[in-house]
């Protein structure tokens, strides 16, 4: 992503604690855990395992994208890296 929409930069450049950001991270972490657990379960077979692994991968990629956007937005605003 070369150019970040100014609305995204503004939204992801928050300084104080952000409850929405925290909630999104909690939900994504929990969703990833569920999909990984299902994918590696001995009860999960064939295409179901592949599908669950794909969902876990997509959620992980989306989670990383959000964190990368936050870092880029803060950097564009001259802020220190996020915690």
C-alpha positions as CSV (number, residue, x, y, z in Angstrom):
1,X,0.0,0.0,0.0
2,X,1.7,3.2,-1.2
3,X,-0.6,6.0,-0.3
4,X,-2.7,5.7,2.9
5,X,-6.1,7.3,2.9
6,X,-5.9,10.4,5.2
7,X,-8.9,9.1,7.1
8,X,-7.0,5.9,7.9
9,X,-4.0,7.9,9.0
10,X,-6.1,9.9,11.3
11,X,-7.9,6.9,12.7
12,X,-4.8,4.9,13.3
13,X,-2.6,7.7,14.7
14,X,-4.3,7.8,18.1
15,X,-2.1,8.5,21.1
16,X,-4.1,7.6,24.2
17,X,-5.5,4.2,25.0
18,X,-8.1,3.2,22.4
19,X,-10.8,0.8,23.6
20,X,-11.9,0.0,20.0
21,X,-8.3,-0.9,19.0
22,X,-7.9,-3.1,22.0
23,X,-11.3,-4.8,21.4
24,X,-10.4,-5.5,17.7
25,X,-7.1,-7.0,18.8
26,X,-8.8,-9.2,21.4
27,X,-11.4,-10.4,18.9
28,X,-8.8,-11.1,16.2
29,X,-6.6,-13.0,18.6
30,X,-9.5,-15.1,19.8
31,X,-10.7,-15.8,16.3
32,X,-7.2,-16.8,15.2
33,X,-6.9,-19.1,18.2
34,X,-10.2,-20.8,17.4
35,X,-9.3,-21.4,13.8
36,X,-5.8,-22.7,14.6
37,X,-7.2,-25.0,17.3
38,X,-9.8,-26.4,14.9
39,X,-7.3,-26.8,12.1
40,X,-4.9,-28.8,14.3
41,X,-7.6,-30.9,16.0
42,X,-7.4,-34.6,15.5
43,X,-11.1,-34.5,14.8
44,X,-10.8,-32.2,11.9
45,X,-10.4,-34.0,8.6
46,X,-9.5,-33.2,5.0
47,X,-11.0,-30.1,3.4
48,X,-12.3,-28.8,6.8
49,X,-8.7,-28.7,8.1
50,X,-7.5,-26.9,4.9
51,X,-10.4,-24.4,5.2
52,X,-9.7,-23.7,8.9
53,X,-6.0,-23.2,8.2
54,X,-6.9,-20.8,5.4
55,X,-9.2,-18.8,7.7
56,X,-6.5,-18.7,10.4
57,X,-4.0,-17.5,7.8
58,X,-6.4,-14.8,6.5
59,X,-7.2,-13.5,10.0
60,X,-3.4,-13.4,10.8
61,X,-2.7,-11.5,7.7
62,X,-5.5,-9.0,8.4
63,X,-4.3,-8.6,12.0
64,X,-0.8,-7.9,10.7
65,X,-2.2,-5.4,8.1
66,X,-3.9,-3.4,10.8
67,X,-0.7,-3.2,12.9
68,X,1.3,-2.2,9.8
69,X,-1.2,0.5,9.0
70,X,-1.0,1.8,12.6
71,X,2.8,1.9,12.4
72,X,2.7,3.7,9.0
73,X,0.1,6.2,10.1
74,X,2.0,7.1,13.2
75,X,5.3,7.3,11.3
76,X,3.6,9.7,8.7
77,X,2.5,11.9,11.6
78,X,6.0,11.9,13.1
79,X,5.0,9.8,16.1
80,X,7.0,7.2,17.9
81,X,6.3,3.5,17.1
82,X,3.1,2.3,18.8
83,X,3.2,0.1,21.9
